[in-house]
């Protein structure tokens, strides 16, 4: 999954975004994490970390 695809998924979940240097800040309520803006794929570890930071359950 690319960062662009993940950003669309997070936006659909109600996240808002802010700019950082080389990354985007992602907010969901009082929770915050960062999303890299480079063109490579997001690995499974980073994907799960972002979802955990935002307290988003994995869809089945």
Phi and psi in degrees as a GROMACS rama.xvg file:
@    title "Ramachandran Plot"
@    xaxis  label "Phi"
@    yaxis  label "Psi"
@TYPE xy
-86.4311  166.434  UNK-2
-62.4082  -36.125  UNK-3
-64.3988  -43.4105  UNK-4
-64.3697  -42.4977  UNK-5
-65.6933  -37.9133  UNK-6
-61.2836  -41.3788  UNK-7
-63.9168  -41.5033  UNK-8
-62.5368  -44.4911  UNK-9
-67.309  -36.9223  UNK-10
-63.5119  -38.3323  UNK-11
-65.6289  -25.9856  UNK-12
-84.6907  -3.12437  UNK-13
101.18  12.5456  UNK-14
-76.2096  151.877  UNK-15
-115.297  161.401  UNK-16
-130.091  146.694  UNK-17
-132.138  159.248  UNK-18
-89.7817  143.839  UNK-19
-132.354  -175.337  UNK-20
-85.5146  105.263  UNK-21
80.6268  2.41537  UNK-22
-151.513  165.698  UNK-23
-110.063  141.932  UNK-24
-89.1865  133.702  UNK-25
-116.07  127.804  UNK-26
-119.236  138.768  UNK-27
-140.66  101.15  UNK-28
65.7181  -124.472  UNK-29
-93.4227  1.09203  UNK-30
-93.4047  150.699  UNK-31
-145.616  144.615  UNK-32
-148.341  178.826  UNK-33
-119.613  148.858  UNK-34
-125.475  117.925  UNK-35
-63.2422  148.827  UNK-36
-104.923  9.20805  UNK-37
-79.4355  163.656  UNK-38
-80.4089  -0.050772  UNK-39
-81.6107  168.307  UNK-40
-72.3668  151.656  UNK-41
-86.8152  121.376  UNK-42
-73.8489  167.279  UNK-43
-63.0002  -37.0659  UNK-44
-63.5667  -47.5606  UNK-45
-66.0797  -39.001  UNK-46
-58.2002  -49.1691  UNK-47
-67.1095  -34.312  UNK-48
-64.9005  -44.6365  UNK-49
-61.7157  -45.8207  UNK-50
-63.6389  -39.3096  UNK-51
-67.2576  -42.9884  UNK-52
-58.3935  -36.1143  UNK-53
-92.4773  -1.79892  UNK-54
59.5395  45.3069  UNK-55
-103.224  126.817  UNK-56
-71.8423  147.641  UNK-57
-73.4849  132.376  UNK-58
-78.0378  146.724  UNK-59
